[in-house]
Amino acid sequence: MAISVDLIAQAIDRLASVPGVLMDPDALAEDAFLLSVSFPDEHGFLAAVLATERALQYLATGRVSSARLGRDRAEWMPYRYQHRIAQGQQADCRIEWQARDGVVYVRGFGHRWRPVDFYARIAHQRKER
């Protein structure tokens, strides 16, 4: 069953309101929609949205960090997290981000492999912000 447009809109509002985090509104909407494709059941989608919100909060408050990406994206950092916390659960989601001027700028977030490889999608579809 597909995730409702209303639930996706609520996810966008929730993720857009994380203090200290800025995202391009179009990219945020696309990423929230793609979470609904990656996690087509409501429980999985909600778990992924809450995990993404928590990861964004951790990045914004400096509770977590990560190493820089390489080559042409050396200004950006990847953060890996689980869409659902469970022992043995692989970190199946990613956020590409950078800290600048006391703010976390998010280039994109989503599932690592679904619907396509996260890093390839972000590299090809997102301009430097």
Secondary structure, 3 states (H helix, E strand, C coil): CCCCHHHHHHHHHHHHCCCCEEECHHHHHHHHHHHHHHCCCHHHHHHHHHHHHHHHHHHHCCCCCCCCCCHHHCCCEEEEECCCCCCCCCCCEEEEEEEECCEEEEEEEEECCCCCCHHHHHHHHCCCC
